[in-house]
Amino acid sequence: MLKFLSIKDFALIDRLEIEFSQGLNLITGETGSGKSILVDAVGLLVGGRASQEMVRQGFDQARVEGIFELSREHPARVCLADAGIPLEGGELIIRRDISRSGSNKVFINGVLSPLATLSQLGALLADIHGQHEQQLLLRPSVQLQFLDAFSAHEQLSQQVREAFHLLQGVRSELERLQASEQERLQRLDTLQFQTADIEKLQLRTGLDVELEAEQGLLASAEKRLNASQRAYQDIYEREESSLSLLHRAMKELEELRGMDPQLEPVMVKLRDSRYLLEEVAYQLRDYTNQIESNPGRLDAVQERLSEIQKARRKYGETVDEILAYLEKAQQEVHELSQCEAEIEQLVEKESQLESKYRALAQRLSRSRHQQAKMLSKQVERELTDLHMGSAAFTVQVNTSDERTTEQGMDQVEFLISANLGESSKPLSKIASGGELSRTVLALKSILTLEKYSKTLVFDEVDAGIGGRVASTIGEKLARLGTVHQVFCVTHLPQVASYASQHFYVTKRHSAERTIVEIVPLEQRARVEELSRMMAGKALTETTRKQARELLRRGKDFVTS
């Protein structure tokens, strides 16, 4: 609720600070006293458009500031969190600075904010009835919510929403797959070519290393043959080969050993060396016999290495990387090949979900058509109580099989013919602010969509009525005030008598300037104001007695 309001240099108000309470807050005053200024100020706090004319004459800037108290479950808390605006405790402070230069500013809890953020927040804080731009109930989408809330088919509505979102999810996926069909086929063709290109190489881990080693051996066959033959001859075949010289040395050493037995270990080592050298010679002989020049094999190895090199440039720097690319490409080929089957499955699923959605939406539509008639009759009864007995109210439900939304296949619009013989028009087209305010009051007397306390402002709600109808309006406003905080500008004492808090607006002149003042009235002052509203300036004890009686009735109703 709006807890505190501060106004400075706004319209005819120089400075004003005022506190408000829960319940019904009534604003009265003589004609032309500026009662609607307070409504305009509250409208600014919840996102209303500012204009230079709002700045008091002779000043460069006006300021309107208000403190709203938010309950724990109030949705404005989520809005503030999404906007990154801090909230300490439950108090929300909104300030509007209006400048003649046009550089207007919005501050929400001290944070400079765009008007769009305030408008979004303001829709959760208050409804200004009498100003079309502030009317949520004038929107067809909200009217649909109102009918659904009245009809109490929340579970069915939720089932329609869930079916719609499931259907949309499948359709989005199907659209994505079908839209990329050409890309899929192109990609599949590319991958199939690449996998075939790699598979023909018959790669395995380390193959490139093996082939490079084999290439080196094949390319050096002649050099290896010559070198191994020379080494074999030097060790074994030449006249002065290593083995021949070793054999000669052994004879000399054997003679020395006969003369000196200490040389026996040396003799053993030399004999072992001869055996080792003979083994080396035999291995060189076998190695030489195995060497053969094979130009054909060399060409084949070089060709395979060339093919692997080409694959490296396209798929990876090593054979292992090429094999990893092959595995990934094969997996993607498999997935893309399955896409056609997936599309078929999605088409079937779409058909099933659409049938389910339509069945639920048609049930919801039938219920809405039935409940729309009941709501229309109930609103008309409320309007009769509010001195609009000639009004014809219609909840129009338009159903189309082509319309598929999360709310179903219906569009809802509230139509009204305020006077006998007039054609019905959308609620938003009502010309009279009083008629609009009373129609909204009738709707809210039946049902309020909000599950949290909200500030409701009614202007001109009692225009053109009086007597018993005025008392009915007062009762309905007071009853609404038990759920929400209600502000109402009124000219009728019967309405004012139901106030939880009564404010009086007056004009005075000071230093050749007109100043508007707003003051709260206590019991005695309220009696005087209600007397004035009934009899004008000619106050009598009789009017005061009538005023006290009205206040007693109003208090009895509020406390009952």
C-alpha positions as a Python dict, from the first residue, in 0.01 Angstrom:
ca = {
    (1, 'M'): (0, 0, 0),
    (2, 'L'): (96, 367, -35),
    (3, 'K'): (219, 461, 310),
    (4, 'F'): (354, 813, 262),
    (5, 'L'): (332, 1084, -4),
    (6, 'S'): (549, 1393, -40),
    (7, 'I'): (476, 1661, -300),
    (8, 'K'): (678, 1974, -377),
    (9, 'D'): (601, 2249, -631),
    (10, 'F'): (355, 2023, -811),
    (11, 'A'): (60, 2195, -986),
    (12, 'L'): (-96, 2421, -719),
    (13, 'I'): (75, 2243, -427),
    (14, 'D'): (384, 2412, -286),
    (15, 'R'): (472, 2149, -27),
    (16, 'L'): (279, 1857, 116),
    (17, 'E'): (362, 1555, 327),
    (18, 'I'): (86, 1314, 418),
    (19, 'E'): (51, 961, 556),
    (20, 'F'): (-210, 709, 444),
    (21, 'S'): (-354, 394, 595),
    (22, 'Q'): (-501, 70, 474),
    (23, 'G'): (-872, 64, 389),
    (24, 'L'): (-1082, 333, 220),
    (25, 'N'): (-915, 676, 191),
    (26, 'L'): (-1170, 939, 80),
    (27, 'I'): (-1078, 1276, -70),
    (28, 'T'): (-1334, 1556, -66),
    (29, 'G'): (-1339, 1928, -120),
    (30, 'E'): (-1525, 2205, -297),
    (31, 'T'): (-1557, 2202, -674),
    (32, 'G'): (-1236, 2321, -834),
    (33, 'S'): (-1033, 2280, -515),
    (34, 'G'): (-781, 2051, -686),
    (35, 'K'): (-888, 1710, -557),
    (36, 'S'): (-763, 1534, -871),
    (37, 'I'): (-411, 1665, -810),
    (38, 'L'): (-362, 1391, -552),
    (39, 'V'): (-477, 1130, -806),
    (40, 'D'): (-233, 1274, -1060),
    (41, 'A'): (49, 1255, -808),
    (42, 'V'): (-20, 889, -728),
    (43, 'G'): (-42, 822, -1103),
    (44, 'L'): (310, 962, -1147),
    (45, 'L'): (444, 729, -879),
    (46, 'V'): (321, 424, -1069),
    (47, 'G'): (447, 520, -1412),
    (48, 'G'): (210, 791, -1538),
    (49, 'R'): (341, 1033, -1801),
    (50, 'A'): (478, 1363, -1673),
    (51, 'S'): (436, 1700, -1844),
    (52, 'Q'): (589, 2043, -1797),
    (53, 'E'): (247, 2181, -1697),
    (54, 'M'): (272, 1979, -1375),
    (55, 'V'): (553, 2205, -1249),
    (56, 'R'): (422, 2486, -1029),
    (57, 'Q'): (424, 2826, -1196),
    (58, 'G'): (748, 3012, -1125),
    (59, 'F'): (952, 2701, -1041),
    (60, 'D'): (1187, 2492, -1253),
    (61, 'Q'): (1120, 2151, -1102),
    (62, 'A'): (849, 1956, -924),
    (63, 'R'): (900, 1650, -709),
    (64, 'V'): (663, 1369, -613),
    (65, 'E'): (787, 1102, -375),
    (66, 'G'): (607, 810, -217),
    (67, 'I'): (676, 516, 13),
    (68, 'F'): (501, 186, -61),
    (69, 'E'): (491, -94, 192),
    (70, 'L'): (533, -438, 34),
    (71, 'S'): (419, -763, 186),
    (72, 'R'): (649, -1066, 181),
    (73, 'E'): (465, -1225, -114),
    (74, 'H'): (425, -903, -317),
    (75, 'P'): (529, -964, -682),
    (76, 'A'): (696, -621, -694),
    (77, 'R'): (984, -780, -502),
    (78, 'V'): (1058, -1006, -800),
    (79, 'C'): (1035, -710, -1039),
    (80, 'L'): (1285, -515, -828),
    (81, 'A'): (1524, -811, -810),
    (82, 'D'): (1510, -857, -1189),
    (83, 'A'): (1592, -487, -1235),
    (84, 'G'): (1883, -510, -989),
    (85, 'I'): (1722, -260, -749),
    (86, 'P'): (1788, -324, -378),
    (87, 'L'): (1504, -353, -129),
    (88, 'E'): (1569, -323, 241),
    (89, 'G'): (1288, -450, 457),
    (90, 'G'): (949, -397, 298),
    (91, 'E'): (964, -26, 207),
    (92, 'L'): (981, 84, -156),
    (93, 'I'): (1062, 452, -221),
    (94, 'I'): (974, 602, -559),
    (95, 'R'): (1063, 957, -662),
    (96, 'R'): (970, 1150, -974),
    (97, 'D'): (1150, 1474, -1062),
    (98, 'I'): (967, 1675, -1330),
    (99, 'S'): (1160, 1957, -1496),
    (100, 'R'): (1044, 2237, -1720),
    (101, 'S'): (1348, 2162, -1938),
    (102, 'G'): (1215, 1812, -2002),
    (103, 'S'): (1496, 1628, -1821),
    (104, 'N'): (1264, 1425, -1600),
    (105, 'K'): (1409, 1158, -1371),
    (106, 'V'): (1282, 844, -1198),
    (107, 'F'): (1443, 709, -882),
    (108, 'I'): (1346, 371, -737),
    (109, 'N'): (1501, 309, -395),
    (110, 'G'): (1762, 567, -486),
    (111, 'V'): (1850, 403, -818),
    (112, 'L'): (1808, 615, -1131),
    (113, 'S'): (1573, 404, -1346),
    (114, 'P'): (1397, 421, -1684),
    (115, 'L'): (1026, 504, -1697),
    (116, 'A'): (962, 160, -1851),
    (117, 'T'): (1086, -6, -1532),
    (118, 'L'): (861, 214, -1320),
    (119, 'S'): (562, 140, -1545),
    (120, 'Q'): (620, -233, -1508),
    (121, 'L'): (656, -196, -1132),
    (122, 'G'): (363, 47, -1106),
    (123, 'A'): (124, -200, -1267),
    (124, 'L'): (186, -423, -964),
    (125, 'L'): (149, -142, -711),
    (126, 'A'): (-167, 44, -812),
    (127, 'D'): (-458, 81, -1052),
    (128, 'I'): (-576, 432, -1136),
    (129, 'H'): (-943, 406, -1233),
    (130, 'G'): (-1055, 700, -1435),
    (131, 'Q'): (-737, 729, -1641),
    (132, 'H'): (-753, 487, -1932),
    (133, 'E'): (-380, 444, -1969),
    (134, 'Q'): (-355, 300, -1617),
    (135, 'Q'): (-632, 45, -1657),
    (136, 'L'): (-514, -315, -1657),
    (137, 'L'): (-874, -434, -1678),
    (138, 'L'): (-908, -259, -2013),
    (139, 'R'): (-665, -503, -2171),
    (140, 'P'): (-823, -809, -2340),
    (141, 'S'): (-549, -1033, -2200),
    (142, 'V'): (-637, -928, -1843),
    (143, 'Q'): (-1009, -962, -1918),
    (144, 'L'): (-939, -1322, -2020),
    (145, 'Q'): (-762, -1377, -1687),
    (146, 'F'): (-1060, -1221, -1507),
    (147, 'L'): (-1307, -1458, -1675),
    (148, 'D'): (-1085, -1757, -1597),
    (149, 'A'): (-1053, -1652, -1233),
    (150, 'F'): (-1431, -1607, -1212),
    (151, 'S'): (-1486, -1947, -1374),
    (152, 'A'): (-1254, -2120, -1125),
    (153, 'H'): (-1111, -2356, -1387),
    (154, 'E'): (-749, -2287, -1295),
    (155, 'Q'): (-657, -2656, -1321),
    (156, 'L'): (-796, -2684, -1675),
    (157, 'S'): (-621, -2361, -1774),
    (158, 'Q'): (-295, -2500, -1637),
    (159, 'Q'): (-342, -2821, -1838),
    (160, 'V'): (-396, -2615, -2155),
    (161, 'R'): (-79, -2412, -2082),
    (162, 'E'): (127, -2727, -2025),
    (163, 'A'): (-7, -2894, -2341),
    (164, 'F'): (64, -2577, -2542),
    (165, 'H'): (425, -2552, -2424),
    (166, 'L'): (487, -2921, -2493),
    (167, 'L'): (341, -2878, -2842),
    (168, 'Q'): (549, -2564, -2905),
    (169, 'G'): (864, -2743, -2791),
    (170, 'V'): (808, -3025, -3040),
    (171, 'R'): (719, -2780, -3318),
    (172, 'S'): (1032, -2574, -3254),
    (173, 'E'): (1252, -2883, -3269),
    (174, 'L'): (1076, -3007, -3581),
    (175, 'E'): (1109, -2667, -3745),
    (176, 'R'): (1478, -2659, -3659),
    (177, 'L'): (1540, -3000, -3810),
    (178, 'Q'): (1335, -2935, -4123),
    (179, 'A'): (1483, -2591, -4180),
    (180, 'S'): (1835, -2738, -4178),
    (181, 'E'): (1753, -3034, -4403),
    (182, 'Q'): (1965, -2906, -4695),
    (183, 'E'): (2252, -2828, -4460),
    (184, 'R'): (2216, -3174, -4308),
    (185, 'L'): (2238, -3347, -4645),
    (186, 'Q'): (2538, -3138, -4746),
    (187, 'R'): (2711, -3212, -4418),
    (188, 'L'): (2629, -3583, -4446),
    (189, 'D'): (2775, -3594, -4798),
    (190, 'T'): (3094, -3421, -4680),
    (191, 'L'): (3139, -3653, -4382),
    (192, 'Q'): (3076, -3968, -4585),
    (193, 'F'): (3343, -3859, -4835),
    (194, 'Q'): (3587, -3783, -4552),
    (195, 'T'): (3530, -4113, -4371),
    (196, 'A'): (3580, -4307, -4696),
    (197, 'D'): (3893, -4102, -4769),
    (198, 'I'): (4040, -4195, -4430),
    (199, 'E'): (3920, -4557, -4421),
    (200, 'K'): (4092, -4643, -4752),
    (201, 'L'): (4427, -4564, -4587),
    (202, 'Q'): (4369, -4851, -4341),
    (203, 'L'): (4543, -4658, -4068),
    (204, 'R'): (4641, -4785, -3728),
    (205, 'T'): (4823, -4627, -3439),
    (206, 'G'): (5198, -4588, -3514),
    (207, 'L'): (5167, -4683, -3881),
    (208, 'D'): (5331, -4361, -4000),
    (209, 'V'): (5632, -4425, -3774),
    (210, 'E'): (5666, -4780, -3905),
    (211, 'L'): (5643, -4671, -4269),
    (212, 'E'): (5896, -4393, -4221),
    (213, 'A'): (6138, -4643, -4066),
    (214, 'E'): (6081, -4891, -4351),
    (215, 'Q'): (6128, -4616, -4608),
    (216, 'G'): (6463, -4530, -4451),
    (217, 'L'): (6577, -4894, -4471),
    (218, 'L'): (6463, -4942, -4829),
    (219, 'A'): (6625, -4621, -4945),
    (220, 'S'): (6959, -4718, -4784),
    (221, 'A'): (6970, -5084, -4901),
    (222, 'E'): (7277, -5050, -5129),
    (223, 'K'): (7475, -4853, -4873),
    (224, 'R'): (7388, -5099, -4600),
    (225, 'L'): (7488, -5394, -4822),
    (226, 'N'): (7826, -5245, -4905),
    (227, 'A'): (7897, -5148, -4548),
    (228, 'S'): (7800, -5487, -4404),
    (229, 'Q'): (8008, -5673, -4667),
    (230, 'R'): (8313, -5462, -4591),
    (231, 'A'): (8271, -5513, -4221),
    (232, 'Y'): (8236, -5892, -4268),
    (233, 'Q'): (8547, -5907, -4484),
    (234, 'D'): (8743, -5694, -4238),
    (235, 'I'): (8651, -5922, -3953),
    (236, 'Y'): (8655, -6264, -4122),
    (237, 'E'): (8752, -6304, -4490),
    (238, 'R'): (9055, -6088, -4561),
    (239, 'E'): (9403, -6234, -4525),
    (240, 'E'): (9480, -5981, -4258),
    (241, 'S'): (9127, -5993, -4110),
    (242, 'S'): (9061, -5924, -3747),
    (243, 'L'): (9013, -6293, -3673),
    (244, 'S'): (9341, -6386, -3846),
    (245, 'L'): (9533, -6132, -3641),
    (246, 'L'): (9351, -6249, -3327),
    (247, 'H'): (9440, -6611, -3401),
    (248, 'R'): (9808, -6512, -3440),
    (249, 'A'): (9797, -6320, -3114),
    (250, 'M'): (9648, -6623, -2937),
    (251, 'K'): (9943, -6841, -3045),
    (252, 'E'): (10188, -6588, -2909),
    (253, 'L'): (9993, -6557, -2584),
    (254, 'E'): (9970, -6934, -2548),
    (255, 'E'): (10349, -6954, -2569),
    (256, 'L'): (10380, -6679, -2308),
    (257, 'R'): (10135, -6858, -2080),
    (258, 'G'): (10359, -7162, -2089),
    (259, 'M'): (10634, -6948, -1954),
    (260, 'D'): (10419, -6752, -1711),
    (261, 'P'): (10098, -6913, -1582),
    (262, 'Q'): (9980, -6574, -1455),
    (263, 'L'): (9870, -6496, -1813),
    (264, 'E'): (9600, -6762, -1802),
    (265, 'P'): (9319, -6509, -1731),
    (266, 'V'): (9436, -6301, -2020),
    (267, 'M'): (9432, -6607, -2240),
    (268, 'V'): (9072, -6678, -2136),
    (269, 'K'): (8961, -6326, -2222),
    (270, 'L'): (9129, -6336, -2559),
    (271, 'R'): (8967, -6669, -2638),
    (272, 'D'): (8622, -6522, -2542),
    (273, 'S'): (8690, -6221, -2762),
    (274, 'R'): (8758, -6453, -3056),
    (275, 'Y'): (8423, -6628, -3002),
    (276, 'L'): (8242, -6291, -2982),
    (277, 'L'): (8413, -6166, -3293),
    (278, 'E'): (8322, -6483, -3481),
    (279, 'E'): (7955, -6436, -3372),
    (280, 'V'): (7961, -6076, -3498),
    (281, 'A'): (8100, -6194, -3829),
    (282, 'Y'): (7828, -6459, -3870),
    (283, 'Q'): (7555, -6203, -3783),
    (284, 'L'): (7698, -5961, -4038),
    (285, 'R'): (7697, -6241, -4296),
    (286, 'D'): (7331, -6321, -4222),
    (287, 'Y'): (7239, -5951, -4225),
    (288, 'T'): (7410, -5905, -4559),
    (289, 'N'): (7228, -6202, -4709),
    (290, 'Q'): (6893, -6048, -4598),
    (291, 'I'): (6952, -5712, -4763),
    (292, 'E'): (6787, -5677, -5101),
    (293, 'S'): (6709, -5381, -5318),
    (294, 'N'): (6326, -5348, -5367),
    (295, 'P'): (6240, -5033, -5564),
    (296, 'G'): (5879, -5144, -5601),
    (297, 'R'): (5829, -5172, -5228),
    (298, 'L'): (6005, -4841, -5174),
    (299, 'D'): (5768, -4672, -5420),
    (300, 'A'): (5469, -4828, -5244),
    (301, 'V'): (5587, -4711, -4901),
    (302, 'Q'): (5658, -4362, -5029),
    (303, 'E'): (5316, -4347, -5193),
    (304, 'R'): (5143, -4448, -4868),
    (305, 'L'): (5341, -4191, -4673),
    (306, 'S'): (5241, -3929, -4930),
    (307, 'E'): (4874, -4022, -4887),
    (308, 'I'): (4909, -4005, -4508),
    (309, 'Q'): (5073, -3663, -4541),
    (310, 'K'): (4776, -3539, -4745),
    (311, 'A'): (4542, -3671, -4478),
    (312, 'R'): (4747, -3493, -4213),
    (313, 'R'): (4692, -3162, -4387),
    (314, 'K'): (4314, -3221, -4386),
    (315, 'Y'): (4232, -3415, -4070),
    (316, 'G'): (4513, -3392, -3812),
    (317, 'E'): (4884, -3359, -3758),
    (318, 'T'): (4934, -3724, -3656),
    (319, 'V'): (4781, -4058, -3742),
    (320, 'D'): (4626, -4068, -3395),
    (321, 'E'): (4456, -3734, -3459),
    (322, 'I'): (4332, -3856, -3799),
    (323, 'L'): (4187, -4168, -3637),
    (324, 'A'): (4018, -3952, -3370),
    (325, 'Y'): (3866, -3735, -3645),
    (326, 'L'): (3745, -4050, -3822),
    (327, 'E'): (3569, -4174, -3507),
    (328, 'K'): (3402, -3838, -3454),
    (329, 'A'): (3295, -3815, -3820),
    (330, 'Q'): (3151, -4167, -3811),
    (331, 'Q'): (2948, -4077, -3502),
    (332, 'E'): (2815, -3761, -3670),
    (333, 'V'): (2727, -3960, -3984),
    (334, 'H'): (2529, -4197, -3764),
    (335, 'E'): (2346, -3909, -3593),
    (336, 'L'): (2269, -3733, -3920),
    (337, 'S'): (2146, -4056, -4072),
    (338, 'Q'): (1908, -4095, -3780),
    (339, 'C'): (1769, -3743, -3831),
    (340, 'E'): (1511, -3852, -4088),
    (341, 'A'): (1372, -4110, -3848),
    (342, 'E'): (1371, -3845, -3573),
    (343, 'I'): (1170, -3609, -3795),
    (344, 'E'): (912, -3882, -3856),
    (345, 'Q'): (886, -3945, -3481),
    (346, 'L'): (847, -3572, -3411),
    (347, 'V'): (574, -3537, -3675),
    (348, 'E'): (383, -3819, -3507),
    (349, 'K'): (439, -3668, -3162),
    (350, 'E'): (326, -3326, -3287),
    (351, 'S'): (1, -3476, -3413),
    (352, 'Q'): (-65, -3646, -3079),
    (353, 'L'): (13, -3333, -2875),
    (354, 'E'): (-197, -3112, -3101),
    (355, 'S'): (-494, -3345, -3057),
    (356, 'K'): (-448, -3335, -2681),
    (357, 'Y'): (-410, -2957, -2680),
    (358, 'R'): (-720, -2901, -2893),
    (359, 'A'): (-929, -3135, -2679),
    (360, 'L'): (-830, -2946, -2363),
    (361, 'A'): (-867, -2605, -2530),
    (362, 'Q'): (-1214, -2692, -2656),
    (363, 'R'): (-1318, -2799, -2307),
    (364, 'L'): (-1183, -2471, -2172),
    (365, 'S'): (-1360, -2277, -2447),
    (366, 'R'): (-1696, -2441, -2370),
    (367, 'S'): (-1654, -2355, -2004),
    (368, 'R'): (-1564, -1995, -2088),
    (369, 'H'): (-1871, -1948, -2308),
    (370, 'Q'): (-2091, -2082, -2031),
    (371, 'Q'): (-1926, -1878, -1753),
    (372, 'A'): (-1920, -1563, -1971),
    (373, 'K'): (-2301, -1551, -1960),
    (374, 'M'): (-2304, -1588, -1583),
    (375, 'L'): (-2039, -1318, -1539),
    (376, 'S'): (-2227, -1082, -1771),
    (377, 'K'): (-2544, -1117, -1564),
    (378, 'Q'): (-2361, -1072, -1235),
    (379, 'V'): (-2183, -755, -1358),
    (380, 'E'): (-2514, -613, -1479),
    (381, 'R'): (-2662, -670, -1132),
    (382, 'E'): (-2369, -483, -980),
    (383, 'L'): (-2409, -202, -1233),
    (384, 'T'): (-2778, -172, -1144),
    (385, 'D'): (-2674, -118, -781),
    (386, 'L'): (-2441, 156, -908),
    (387, 'H'): (-2715, 351, -1090),
    (388, 'M'): (-2633, 199, -1429),
    (389, 'G'): (-2948, -9, -1463),
    (390, 'S'): (-2973, 63, -1836),
    (391, 'A'): (-2625, -70, -1900),
    (392, 'A'): (-2585, -394, -2094),
    (393, 'F'): (-2265, -576, -2013),
    (394, 'T'): (-2139, -860, -2232),
    (395, 'V'): (-1838, -1087, -2188),
    (396, 'Q'): (-1764, -1171, -2549),
    (397, 'V'): (-1569, -1490, -2615),
    (398, 'N'): (-1436, -1532, -2969),
    (399, 'T'): (-1310, -1882, -3047),
    (400, 'S'): (-1097, -1973, -3347),
    (401, 'D'): (-946, -2308, -3442),
    (402, 'E'): (-662, -2114, -3604),
    (403, 'R'): (-568, -1953, -3273),
    (404, 'T'): (-337, -2159, -3058),
    (405, 'T'): (-195, -1988, -2751),
    (406, 'E'): (-110, -2089, -2399),
    (407, 'Q'): (-449, -1942, -2299),
    (408, 'G'): (-630, -2161, -2548),
    (409, 'M'): (-820, -2075, -2865),
    (410, 'D'): (-1022, -1786, -2724),
    (411, 'Q'): (-1006, -1410, -2716),
    (412, 'V'): (-1212, -1236, -2450),
    (413, 'E'): (-1335, -879, -2453),
    (414, 'F'): (-1565, -695, -2216),
    (415, 'L'): (-1832, -496, -2402),
    (416, 'I'): (-2073, -245, -2254),
    (417, 'S'): (-2361, -33, -2365),
    (418, 'A'): (-2385, 229, -2091),
    (419, 'N'): (-2721, 367, -2207),
    (420, 'L'): (-3038, 219, -2351),
    (421, 'G'): (-3032, 206, -2731),
    (422, 'E'): (-2655, 242, -2763),
    (423, 'S'): (-2450, -29, -2932),
    (424, 'S'): (-2209, -223, -2720),
    (425, 'K'): (-1848, -105, -2727),
    (426, 'P'): (-1526, -235, -2573),
    (427, 'L'): (-1482, -130, -2213),
    (428, 'S'): (-1178, 78, -2311),
    (429, 'K'): (-1399, 294, -2538),
    (430, 'I'): (-1625, 424, -2259),
    (431, 'A'): (-1614, 805, -2281),
    (432, 'S'): (-1731, 882, -1928),
    (433, 'G'): (-1469, 845, -1656),
    (434, 'G'): (-1744, 797, -1398),
    (435, 'E'): (-1906, 515, -1593),
    (436, 'L'): (-1572, 348, -1642),
    (437, 'S'): (-1486, 378, -1274),
    (438, 'R'): (-1822, 232, -1172),
    (439, 'T'): (-1787, -55, -1421),
    (440, 'V'): (-1443, -137, -1286),
    (441, 'L'): (-1580, -111, -931),
    (442, 'A'): (-1855, -355, -1028),
    (443, 'L'): (-1598, -599, -1165),
    (444, 'K'): (-1373, -568, -862),
    (445, 'S'): (-1672, -607, -633),
    (446, 'I'): (-1718, -950, -789),
    (447, 'L'): (-1356, -1054, -803),
    (448, 'T'): (-1004, -914, -771),
    (449, 'L'): (-728, -1087, -966),
    (450, 'E'): (-456, -984, -728),
    (451, 'K'): (-379, -1217, -440),
    (452, 'Y'): (-186, -938, -266),
    (453, 'S'): (-279, -593, -136),
    (454, 'K'): (-280, -325, -405),
    (455, 'T'): (-359, 46, -416),
    (456, 'L'): (-678, 120, -610),
    (457, 'V'): (-763, 480, -704),
    (458, 'F'): (-1116, 573, -817),
    (459, 'D'): (-1187, 915, -967),
    (460, 'E'): (-1537, 1033, -1069),
    (461, 'V'): (-1689, 703, -951),
    (462, 'D'): (-1996, 886, -816),
    (463, 'A'): (-2050, 1122, -1111),
    (464, 'G'): (-2420, 1175, -1182),
    (465, 'I'): (-2561, 972, -893),
    (466, 'G'): (-2691, 1029, -542),
    (467, 'G'): (-2901, 896, -257),
    (468, 'R'): (-2921, 522, -205),
    (469, 'V'): (-2693, 448, -500),
    (470, 'A'): (-2423, 661, -337),
    (471, 'S'): (-2450, 452, -21),
    (472, 'T'): (-2415, 137, -229),
    (473, 'I'): (-2097, 274, -387),
    (474, 'G'): (-1965, 358, -41),
    (475, 'E'): (-2036, 6, 80),
    (476, 'K'): (-1867, -151, -221),
    (477, 'L'): (-1561, 72, -182),
    (478, 'A'): (-1543, -1, 191),
    (479, 'R'): (-1573, -374, 127),
    (480, 'L'): (-1298, -349, -136),
    (481, 'G'): (-1093, -159, 121),
    (482, 'T'): (-1081, -467, 343),
    (483, 'V'): (-866, -638, 78),
    (484, 'H'): (-688, -345, -88),
    (485, 'Q'): (-596, 10, -10),
    (486, 'V'): (-856, 230, -183),
    (487, 'F'): (-840, 600, -272),
    (488, 'C'): (-1155, 770, -394),
    (489, 'V'): (-1236, 1128, -491),
    (490, 'T'): (-1601, 1189, -411),
    (491, 'H'): (-1859, 1466, -404),
    (492, 'L'): (-2117, 1270, -207),
    (493, 'P'): (-2142, 1257, 175),
    (494, 'Q'): (-2301, 911, 154),
    (495, 'V'): (-1978, 778, -3),
    (496, 'A'): (-1749, 982, 223),
    (497, 'S'): (-1915, 844, 534),
    (498, 'Y'): (-1761, 499, 471),
    (499, 'A'): (-1401, 627, 479),
    (500, 'S'): (-1136, 472, 701),
    (501, 'Q'): (-945, 796, 653),
    (502, 'H'): (-1093, 1122, 522),
    (503, 'F'): (-886, 1395, 352),
    (504, 'Y'): (-1008, 1746, 278),
    (505, 'V'): (-874, 1950, -12),
    (506, 'T'): (-897, 2329, -2),
    (507, 'K'): (-754, 2629, -182),
    (508, 'R'): (-616, 2936, -16),
    (509, 'H'): (-440, 3250, -136),
    (510, 'S'): (-98, 3351, -8),
    (511, 'A'): (123, 3628, -143),
    (512, 'E'): (-92, 3657, -453),
    (513, 'R'): (-54, 3282, -519),
    (514, 'T'): (-312, 3005, -508),
    (515, 'I'): (-211, 2714, -290),
    (516, 'V'): (-382, 2375, -257),
    (517, 'E'): (-373, 2209, 82),
    (518, 'I'): (-478, 1857, 179),
    (519, 'V'): (-542, 1773, 543),
    (520, 'P'): (-674, 1464, 721),
    (521, 'L'): (-1002, 1512, 907),
    (522, 'E'): (-1086, 1385, 1252),
    (523, 'Q'): (-1441, 1306, 1373),
    (524, 'R'): (-1561, 1661, 1443),
    (525, 'A'): (-1408, 1800, 1123),
    (526, 'R'): (-1564, 1511, 928),
    (527, 'V'): (-1908, 1604, 1059),
    (528, 'E'): (-1855, 1961, 940),
    (529, 'E'): (-1732, 1846, 596),
    (530, 'L'): (-2023, 1604, 544),
    (531, 'S'): (-2261, 1883, 650),
    (532, 'R'): (-2101, 2113, 392),
    (533, 'M'): (-2132, 1843, 126),
    (534, 'M'): (-2504, 1808, 202),
    (535, 'A'): (-2603, 2174, 249),
    (536, 'G'): (-2326, 2385, 105),
    (537, 'K'): (-2228, 2683, 321),
    (538, 'A'): (-2561, 2695, 507),
    (539, 'L'): (-2464, 2455, 786),
    (540, 'T'): (-2727, 2384, 1049),
    (541, 'E'): (-2760, 2156, 1345),
    (542, 'T'): (-2994, 1944, 1132),
    (543, 'T'): (-2728, 1887, 865),
    (544, 'R'): (-2474, 1812, 1135),
    (545, 'K'): (-2711, 1558, 1287),
    (546, 'Q'): (-2759, 1397, 947),
    (547, 'A'): (-2382, 1393, 899),
    (548, 'R'): (-2329, 1223, 1234),
    (549, 'E'): (-2591, 964, 1138),
    (550, 'L'): (-2418, 896, 808),
    (551, 'L'): (-2086, 851, 987),
    (552, 'R'): (-2245, 614, 1238),
    (553, 'R'): (-2392, 401, 960),
    (554, 'G'): (-2065, 399, 775),
    (555, 'K'): (-1873, 298, 1086),
    (556, 'D'): (-2126, 25, 1168),
    (557, 'F'): (-2089, -116, 815),
    (558, 'V'): (-1710, -108, 823),
    (559, 'T'): (-1688, -275, 1164),
    (560, 'S'): (-1962, -531, 1096),
}
